[in-house]
Amino acid sequence: LPLPPPHSLSLSQNLGVDLEDRPGLMAPPVTQLAADFPLRPALLQGLVPVNYNLWMGNAPEGSCSGLHHDYHDNLYVLLRGRKRFDLYSPDEAQRMYTRGEIEVVHPNGRVCYKGLPSRADGADVNAERVLSAAERQQAAEEALERAEEA
């Protein structure tokens, strides 16, 4: 696959949702590779994959993704060549030049920015309340349907 400058291609995309409104796990071309790897490798133990992305690079001079942080754990597989990672402790987050104002750094290292709060596991801070409301709505709709049938 010939790659345009800077000789890298990130295949991270909007994954959409399935018929039950659950977020997608992967998008093409990763979906075509899904049968070639286990969805939860033994190496990950109890971690639950949030999504699968593919990054390909082929730069004779090397490439750089720039200083950033990911919101989820990563399993990086290098097929050929080498990759240098500069890792910084989450304790250093307040000393970094971020694109937003940091609200909290959770004990597990997850960084949350003002206006974009989330729990340490990445879920929305209102996740339980939203789930509970959806369950109550479902129960009310089922009760109404039974009452209409009676």
N, C-alpha and C positions, 0 to 999 in steps of 0.2 A: 504494500500500500504506500504509494508516494505521498509524503507529507509536505504541506506548505511550510515556509519559514514560520516560526523558528524550529521546524522539524519536530513538532510534537502535536499530539491530538488528545484532547480530553473528551471522553465520551460520557460525561456526567450530564444527565438530562432530567427534565421534568418527567417523573415516572407516572403521574396520574394516579387514579384510584381504581379499584376493582368494582364489581357489581355490588359488593357489600360495603363500599366506601372506605376500604382499607387502602393505605398507600401501597403503590407498587414496589416491588423489590428490585427490579432491573428493567432495563429498556434495551432495544436493539442497539448494537449487535450482541450485547451480553446475553440476551435471551437465546440466541442461537448457540451459545456455549454452555447453557445451563445444564445440559445432560453430561457435560465433561467434568464437572466438579460437584462435590456434595454441597448442599445449601448451608450446612453447618459442619465445617470441618472439625475433626476431633480436637485439633489444636485450639479451637475457640472455646471448648468446654461449655460453660453455661451462658456465654454471650449470645444475644439474639441479634442476628444481622438486620440492619435497618435498610440498607440498600447495597447493591453491587455496582461498582463503576470500573471503567477500564481506562487506563492512561497509557499511551504508546509514545515513545520518543526515539528519535534516530538522528541526533545532532552530532556531527563530527567534532564540533568544538564543545559539546556539552550543552545542557540546558538548565535553566533554573526556574523553579516554581515560585520563588520569592517567599519571604517570611509570611506565614499565615498559621492559623490553627483550624483544625477540623472539629466539628461538633460531635463526631462519633469516633469510636475506636476504629483503627485501621489494621488491616493485614496487608502488608506490602510484599509483593512477590516480584523479584527481579529475575528475569529470564536470562539476560546476558548483560555484561558490562558492569558498571558500578554506579552507586548512588550514594551521595553524601547527605546525611541528615544532621542539622544543627538543632538540638532539642533544648528547650528552656523550661524550667520549672514553672508551673502555674503561679507560684509565689512571685515570679518576676513580671506577671501580667501588668501590674500598675506602672511598671517602668517602661513598658513598650509603647510605641506610637500606634495606637489602635484607630480603627475607622469609626469608632463610636465610644461613648463613655461607659466604662465598665461599671455595672451595678453590683455584681457579686461574682466571686470565684468560689465555686462549691468545693468542699473537701476532696472530691474526686477529680478536681481539675477543670471541670466544665466552666467556661467563661460565659457570663450572661451580661448583655448590654442593656442600658436604660431603654425602656420602651419595648424591649423584646424579652421579657422574663420567661424563664422556664425552670423546671425542677432540675435537680442534679442528674436525673436519668434522661433529661432532654424533653420530657413531656411538658405540655402546656401546664402552667400553674393551676388552671381551672379544669384539668382533665377529668378528675373524679366527679366534680360537680356537673360537667357537661354529660358524662356517661350516666350519672344518676338521673338527670333530667330526661335524657333519651329513653332510659328504661321506664321511667314513670309515664312518659308520653306513650310508649308502646303498650304498656299495661292499660292505660286509659282508652286507647284506641281499640284494644281487644275487648275490653269491658263494654264499650259502646256497641261494638259489632255484635256481641252476644246479646245485649239488651234489645237491639234492633231485630234480631232473629226470633226473640221470644214473643 
